[in-house]
Amino acid sequence: MSGLELTQTIASVATVVAVVLTWLQLIQVKKQARTTFEDGLNEQYRKIMEDIPADIWLGSRLEVLGEEQRTLCRDAIYRYIDLSNEEAFLYSKNRITKDTWIEWRKGITANLKLPAFAEVWAEVNEKSPASFDELRTLDEQEQRTFQNSASYLESRKIRSAF
């Protein structure tokens, strides 16, 4: 192998290494951008939660709050519903990771079961039937899962009775 051929081979290998390193760097940048994006949504969530009193988190209904606090809380829950719908939409478009979505989905499901959240969600469903499609789909999936689980448990009770 001549000096020229050796130089060309080394240059080719160096080019391949540079391309691979650039590709790996792009993957890392993409992951970092997604994490930053998800962190921004988490920050929006924390900001919304500031307007929801502890009593609501502990299972109280909106009616236990004074008029002004009830209005602020109701508006915050509405913003939470809107953010949750956006998160569901973003997951459907692969803009957030599956692991993040699993955690967010657990939280959304649990929060929508709280009395005050359920009250506002029912009002949204009634007054805005054409909105929040992604969150409605999630809610329907959760209801089916619950019904299937209840049916399964009921069938286990019946079998164990014999």
trRosetta pair geometry for C-beta under 8 A, 3 or more apart (Angstrom, degrees):
i j d omega theta_ij theta_ji phi_ij phi_ji
1 5 4.7 -122 -167 88 86 127
1 6 5.4 105 135 -59 116 88
1 9 7.6 -17 -170 -8 141 143
2 5 4.8 96 53 8 77 101
2 6 6.9 -139 96 -4 40 89
3 6 5.6 -55 -147 37 31 113
3 7 6.3 34 154 -21 65 106
4 7 5.7 -54 -149 36 30 112
4 8 6.4 29 153 -18 64 106
5 8 5.7 -55 -148 37 32 111
5 9 6.3 34 153 -21 66 106
6 9 5.7 -53 -146 35 30 112
6 10 6.3 29 155 -17 65 106
7 10 5.8 -55 -146 38 30 110
7 11 6.2 31 153 -20 64 108
8 11 5.6 -54 -145 38 30 113
8 12 6.3 33 153 -22 64 105
9 12 5.7 -53 -148 34 30 112
9 13 6.4 28 154 -16 64 105
10 13 5.8 -54 -147 39 31 110
10 14 6.1 33 153 -21 65 108
11 14 5.6 -54 -145 38 29 114
11 15 6.4 35 153 -24 63 104
12 15 5.6 -52 -150 32 30 113
12 16 6.6 30 152 -17 64 103
13 16 5.7 -53 -151 36 33 111
13 17 6.3 33 151 -18 66 106
14 17 5.6 -54 -146 38 32 112
14 18 6.2 34 153 -21 65 107
15 18 5.6 -55 -147 37 30 112
15 19 6.4 30 154 -20 64 105
16 19 5.7 -54 -148 35 31 111
16 20 6.4 29 154 -17 65 106
17 20 5.8 -55 -147 38 30 110
17 21 6.2 28 155 -16 65 109
18 21 5.8 -55 -144 40 29 110
18 22 6.2 31 155 -20 64 107
19 22 5.7 -55 -147 37 29 112
19 23 6.3 32 153 -21 64 106
20 23 5.6 -53 -148 35 30 114
20 24 6.4 30 153 -17 64 105
21 24 5.7 -53 -146 38 32 111
21 25 6.3 36 152 -21 64 106
22 25 5.5 -54 -148 36 31 115
22 26 6.4 35 152 -22 64 103
23 26 5.7 -52 -151 32 31 113
23 27 6.7 34 150 -20 63 102
24 27 5.6 -50 -151 32 35 114
24 28 6.5 34 151 -18 65 105
25 28 5.6 -55 -150 37 33 112
25 29 6.3 34 152 -20 66 105
26 29 5.6 -51 -144 36 32 112
26 30 6.3 36 154 -21 64 104
27 30 5.7 -55 -151 35 30 113
27 31 6.5 30 151 -18 64 105
28 31 5.7 -52 -149 35 32 112
28 32 6.3 31 153 -18 65 107
29 32 5.7 -55 -147 38 31 112
29 33 6.3 33 153 -21 65 105
30 33 5.7 -53 -146 35 30 111
30 34 6.4 30 154 -18 63 105
31 34 5.8 -56 -150 36 30 110
31 35 6.3 30 153 -19 65 106
32 35 5.6 -53 -147 37 32 112
32 36 6.3 33 154 -19 65 106
33 36 5.7 -53 -147 37 31 112
33 37 6.3 35 151 -21 64 106
34 37 5.5 -53 -148 36 32 115
34 38 6.3 30 154 -17 66 105
34 95 7.6 -178 -129 174 92 52
34 96 7.1 146 -171 -120 100 42
34 97 6.5 93 151 -40 135 95
35 38 5.7 -54 -145 39 31 109
35 39 6.2 35 153 -22 64 106
36 39 5.6 -52 -146 35 30 115
36 40 6.6 37 151 -24 62 101
37 40 5.7 -52 -157 28 31 115
37 41 7.0 28 148 -14 62 101
37 95 7.0 -101 136 166 149 95
37 96 7.4 -138 107 -89 112 78
38 41 5.7 -52 -154 35 38 111
38 42 6.5 41 147 -20 67 103
38 96 5.6 110 -93 -129 104 99
38 97 7.2 -32 -67 14 149 93
38 100 5.3 -85 -140 -138 143 160
39 42 5.4 -50 -149 35 37 116
39 43 6.5 42 150 -23 65 101
40 43 5.5 -49 -150 31 33 114
40 44 6.8 37 149 -19 63 99
41 44 5.5 -47 -152 32 38 114
41 45 6.6 43 147 -22 64 102
41 83 7.1 145 -162 -171 89 106
41 86 7.8 -159 -128 104 117 114
41 87 6.2 116 -175 -92 144 101
41 90 7.8 -129 -81 40 152 164
41 96 7.6 -38 21 -91 157 134
42 45 5.4 -50 -152 33 36 117
42 46 6.5 35 151 -18 66 102
43 46 5.8 -51 -147 36 34 110
43 47 6.4 36 152 -21 64 105
44 47 5.7 -55 -150 35 32 113
44 48 6.5 32 153 -19 65 105
44 83 5.7 179 123 -123 122 136
45 48 5.9 -57 -152 35 30 110
45 49 6.3 29 153 -22 65 109
45 80 7.4 70 -134 -125 71 84
45 83 6.3 171 -83 139 72 153
46 49 5.6 -55 -146 34 32 114
46 50 7.2 50 152 -37 60 91
47 50 6.0 -39 -165 5 35 116
48 51 6.7 -67 -176 32 44 102
48 52 7.4 28 139 -15 72 111
48 76 5.3 141 -176 -165 77 87
48 79 4.9 -158 -123 102 119 117
48 80 5.1 152 147 -72 145 81
48 83 6.5 -127 -27 -5 157 149
49 52 5.5 -62 -154 34 51 112
49 76 7.4 126 -94 173 18 127
49 80 7.6 80 -70 -90 66 121
50 76 7.8 -144 66 -128 57 141
51 72 5.0 -128 -171 157 112 99
51 73 6.2 -171 141 -94 85 46
51 75 7.2 -49 134 79 150 91
51 76 3.6 -176 85 -71 116 142
52 56 5.1 -98 -180 70 92 140
52 57 6.6 103 130 -48 110 91
52 73 5.5 95 -115 -138 61 87
52 76 5.1 -148 -54 107 86 141
52 77 6.7 98 -96 -62 119 80
52 80 7.8 18 -47 -40 140 142
52 116 7.9 157 -150 102 107 145
53 56 5.3 105 66 1 72 98
53 57 7.6 -139 109 1 44 88
53 65 6.7 155 22 -100 141 119
53 69 6.6 24 -32 178 132 124
53 73 6.4 -51 6 -91 88 129
54 57 5.4 -57 -152 40 43 112
54 58 6.1 35 152 -16 73 109
55 58 5.7 -63 -147 43 31 108
55 60 4.1 -12 156 19 93 145
55 64 6.0 -121 148 99 142 135
55 65 7.3 167 74 -70 134 88
56 59 7.9 150 -178 14 27 10
56 60 5.6 -79 -88 62 39 90
56 62 7.4 30 -106 -85 111 58
56 65 7.7 -5 -58 -49 105 126
56 73 6.0 171 -54 -161 154 135
56 114 6.8 77 164 153 74 136
56 116 4.6 -44 -146 24 104 155
56 117 7.8 110 171 -35 107 81
57 114 7.2 -53 -129 -129 31 155
59 114 6.1 -130 -107 -144 51 85
59 115 6.1 73 -174 5 60 107
60 64 4.6 -63 177 31 126 146
60 65 7.8 121 123 -39 127 84
60 115 6.9 -107 125 61 19 126
60 116 6.8 26 95 -39 61 116
61 64 6.0 116 66 -10 68 94
61 115 4.6 -71 -86 131 73 131
61 116 5.7 152 -147 -71 36 75
61 119 6.6 87 -151 -35 89 146
62 65 5.9 -55 -172 25 54 113
62 70 5.1 91 175 -145 95 98
62 73 6.3 179 -125 95 93 126
62 74 6.1 48 -132 -72 143 95
62 115 8.0 -144 -12 121 67 93
62 116 4.7 117 -52 -127 78 97
62 119 5.9 -122 -1 78 117 153
62 120 7.6 105 -51 -49 139 94
63 70 7.5 39 -97 -114 24 136
65 69 4.3 -125 -179 98 114 107
65 70 4.1 156 90 -69 114 77
65 73 5.9 157 -22 11 176 145
66 69 4.8 76 56 21 83 106
66 70 6.5 -147 89 -14 34 92
67 70 5.7 -56 -143 33 23 114
67 71 6.5 23 158 -19 61 105
68 71 5.9 -54 -153 32 30 111
68 72 6.6 26 152 -13 64 106
69 72 5.7 -54 -148 40 35 111
69 73 6.0 34 154 -19 68 109
70 73 5.8 -58 -144 40 28 110
70 74 6.0 31 156 -22 65 108
71 74 5.8 -52 -142 35 27 112
71 75 6.4 27 157 -16 61 107
72 75 5.9 -59 -151 38 28 110
72 76 6.3 28 152 -20 65 107
73 76 5.6 -54 -147 36 32 112
73 77 6.4 32 154 -19 66 103
73 116 6.8 -45 147 178 123 143
74 77 5.8 -53 -149 35 30 110
74 78 6.5 34 150 -21 63 104
74 116 8.0 -121 -89 -178 63 102
74 120 5.8 168 -148 -96 73 121
75 78 5.5 -51 -150 34 33 115
75 79 6.5 33 151 -17 65 102
76 79 5.6 -52 -150 37 34 111
76 80 6.3 40 148 -23 65 103
77 80 5.2 -49 -148 34 36 118
77 81 6.5 41 150 -22 65 100
77 116 6.3 -142 -77 136 154 97
77 117 5.6 -160 -148 -108 122 64
77 120 4.3 127 114 33 131 166
77 121 8.0 -97 157 -42 114 73
78 81 5.6 -50 -151 32 33 113
78 82 6.5 34 150 -18 64 104
78 120 6.0 -124 -65 179 69 130
78 124 6.9 154 -123 -77 83 120
79 82 5.5 -52 -149 37 34 114
79 83 6.3 36 151 -19 66 104
80 83 5.7 -53 -146 38 31 110
80 84 6.2 33 153 -20 65 106
80 111 7.1 -108 155 147 138 148
80 117 7.4 -68 91 -123 138 106
81 84 5.7 -53 -145 36 29 112
81 85 6.4 33 153 -20 63 104
81 117 7.9 156 -66 -160 97 87
81 120 6.7 -146 -33 121 136 112
81 121 6.1 169 -105 -96 132 79
81 124 5.9 -158 145 -41 164 170
81 132 6.6 -24 156 -114 103 142
81 135 6.6 97 -172 179 78 174
82 85 5.7 -53 -150 34 30 113
82 86 6.5 31 151 -19 63 105
82 132 7.6 -99 -101 -91 51 103
83 86 5.5 -54 -150 36 34 113
83 87 6.3 36 151 -22 66 104
84 87 5.6 -50 -147 34 33 113
84 88 6.5 35 152 -19 64 102
84 104 7.7 172 -131 166 76 105
84 108 4.7 127 -144 -123 126 121
84 111 7.9 -152 -78 71 146 132
84 112 7.9 162 152 -56 173 113
84 135 5.5 77 111 -104 100 124
84 138 8.0 -116 154 57 106 155
85 88 5.7 -52 -150 35 32 111
85 89 6.4 34 150 -19 64 106
85 131 7.9 -7 -146 156 169 83
85 132 4.5 -102 -100 -133 144 77
85 133 7.7 93 -156 45 113 46
85 134 5.2 124 -162 62 70 101
85 135 4.0 -69 -91 -26 81 116
86 89 5.5 -54 -149 38 33 114
86 90 6.2 33 153 -20 66 106
86 134 8.0 127 -67 60 12 143
87 90 5.6 -52 -144 37 31 111
87 91 6.4 35 154 -21 63 103
87 96 6.8 -5 -159 3 77 159
87 101 7.5 163 160 -117 97 76
87 104 5.4 -123 161 158 146 151
87 108 7.4 -163 74 -63 134 138
88 91 5.8 -52 -151 33 30 112
88 92 6.6 32 150 -20 62 105
88 105 7.9 92 -95 -96 87 89
88 108 7.8 111 -57 -142 105 178
88 134 3.6 161 104 145 116 115
88 135 5.5 169 13 -71 151 58
88 137 7.2 159 166 61 139 103
88 138 5.4 -108 -115 -36 142 132
89 92 5.7 -56 -153 34 33 112
89 93 6.6 15 153 -5 66 110
89 134 4.5 -130 -61 -39 73 163
90 93 5.8 -65 -148 47 34 103
90 95 4.0 -80 -171 64 89 121
90 96 5.1 66 122 -10 110 106
91 94 7.5 37 -174 -77 34 26
91 95 7.2 -90 -67 49 25 75
91 96 5.2 -49 -85 56 70 106
91 98 7.9 98 -152 -102 104 47
91 101 4.3 93 -118 -108 134 135
91 104 7.9 -161 -57 66 133 133
92 134 6.3 -128 -11 -125 136 120
96 100 4.9 -102 169 83 106 130
96 101 5.6 128 106 -58 113 92
96 104 7.7 6 139 7 154 147
97 100 4.6 94 61 8 86 102
97 101 6.8 -152 95 -6 45 88
98 101 5.6 -57 -147 39 32 113
98 102 6.4 38 154 -26 66 101
99 102 5.8 -49 -150 28 30 113
99 103 6.9 25 154 -12 61 104
100 103 6.0 -61 -157 39 34 108
100 104 6.1 27 152 -15 70 110
101 104 5.6 -56 -139 43 33 109
101 105 5.8 37 159 -26 68 108
102 105 5.8 -53 -143 34 24 112
102 106 6.7 29 155 -20 59 103
103 106 5.9 -53 -154 31 31 112
103 107 6.7 26 152 -13 63 107
104 107 5.7 -60 -154 40 35 111
104 108 6.1 35 152 -21 70 107
105 108 5.6 -51 -141 36 32 112
105 109 6.1 33 158 -19 64 107
105 138 6.8 -144 -137 -149 97 127
106 109 5.9 -58 -149 37 26 111
106 110 6.3 21 156 -15 63 110
107 110 5.8 -58 -145 40 29 108
107 111 6.0 25 159 -17 67 110
108 111 5.9 -59 -143 39 26 108
108 112 6.2 22 161 -17 64 110
108 135 7.6 -129 -180 -133 136 97
108 138 6.8 -1 114 140 138 150
109 112 6.2 -58 -145 36 24 107
109 113 6.9 24 154 -20 58 108
109 138 7.5 -124 -75 157 87 109
109 142 5.3 171 -127 -111 112 145
110 113 5.9 -63 -161 31 32 113
110 114 7.5 44 145 -33 63 92
111 114 5.7 -37 -163 7 44 114
111 117 5.1 169 154 -109 75 172
112 117 5.2 -126 -118 133 33 122
112 118 6.2 94 169 -81 59 67
112 121 5.4 54 -148 -51 97 161
112 139 6.8 -113 146 -103 162 102
113 117 7.3 20 44 75 25 120
113 118 6.3 21 -149 -61 21 115
114 117 4.4 71 64 17 94 111
114 118 6.5 -170 80 -13 41 90
115 118 5.7 -59 -141 38 25 111
115 119 6.3 30 158 -25 63 105
116 119 5.6 -50 -149 30 31 115
116 120 6.7 23 156 -11 64 104
117 120 6.1 -58 -149 40 32 104
117 121 6.0 32 153 -20 67 111
118 121 5.6 -55 -140 41 29 113
118 122 6.2 35 157 -23 64 104
119 122 5.9 -54 -150 32 26 111
119 123 6.6 25 151 -16 61 106
120 123 5.5 -54 -151 37 35 114
120 124 6.3 38 150 -21 67 103
121 124 5.6 -50 -146 35 33 113
121 125 6.4 36 153 -21 64 104
121 139 7.6 161 176 -101 134 145
122 125 5.6 -52 -149 36 31 114
122 126 6.4 28 153 -17 64 108
123 126 5.8 -58 -148 38 30 110
123 127 5.9 2 165 3 68 115
124 127 6.4 -69 -132 50 23 92
124 128 5.4 -37 -172 41 66 112
124 131 7.3 -92 177 83 97 115
124 132 6.4 39 150 4 125 155
125 128 7.4 -59 -96 61 10 70
125 129 6.8 46 180 -97 51 65
125 132 7.9 -87 -85 71 62 133
125 136 7.3 124 -112 -104 97 104
126 129 7.4 -20 -164 -59 14 88
128 131 4.0 -24 156 30 116 121
128 132 6.7 80 110 7 118 106
132 135 4.5 -42 178 45 99 114
132 136 5.7 111 115 -29 85 92
133 136 5.5 -55 -145 35 31 114
133 137 6.4 34 156 -22 65 102
134 137 5.8 -51 -154 31 31 113
134 138 6.7 32 148 -17 62 104
135 138 5.4 -49 -150 36 38 114
135 139 6.2 42 150 -21 67 104
136 139 5.5 -54 -147 37 32 114
136 140 6.3 33 153 -19 66 105
137 140 5.8 -53 -147 36 30 111
137 141 6.4 33 153 -20 63 105
138 141 5.7 -54 -150 34 31 112
138 142 6.4 30 153 -19 65 105
139 142 5.7 -54 -149 36 31 111
139 143 6.4 31 152 -19 64 105
140 143 5.6 -53 -147 36 32 112
140 144 6.4 33 154 -18 65 104
141 144 5.8 -54 -149 37 31 110
141 145 6.3 32 152 -20 65 106
142 145 5.6 -53 -147 36 32 113
142 146 6.3 33 153 -19 65 105
143 146 5.6 -53 -147 37 31 112
143 147 6.2 30 154 -18 65 106
144 147 5.7 -54 -144 39 31 110
144 148 6.1 31 156 -18 66 107
145 148 5.8 -55 -146 39 28 110
145 149 6.2 29 154 -19 64 108
146 149 5.7 -56 -147 38 29 111
146 150 6.2 29 154 -19 65 106
147 150 5.6 -52 -144 37 31 111
147 151 6.2 33 154 -19 64 106
148 151 5.7 -52 -146 37 30 112
148 152 6.2 33 153 -21 64 106
149 152 5.6 -53 -147 36 31 113
149 153 6.3 29 155 -17 65 105
150 153 5.8 -54 -145 38 30 109
150 154 6.2 33 153 -21 64 107
151 154 5.6 -55 -147 37 29 113
151 155 6.3 28 154 -19 64 105
152 155 5.8 -56 -150 36 29 109
152 156 6.5 31 150 -21 64 105
153 156 5.5 -52 -150 34 34 114
153 157 6.5 38 150 -22 65 101
154 157 5.6 -50 -152 31 34 113
154 158 6.5 33 151 -19 65 104
155 158 5.6 -50 -148 35 35 113
155 159 6.3 35 153 -17 66 106
156 159 5.8 -55 -146 39 31 110
156 160 6.1 25 157 -16 66 110
157 160 5.9 -60 -144 40 27 106
157 161 6.4 36 153 -31 62 104
158 161 5.8 -52 -155 22 30 116
158 162 7.6 23 152 -18 59 101
159 162 6.3 -61 -165 27 37 106
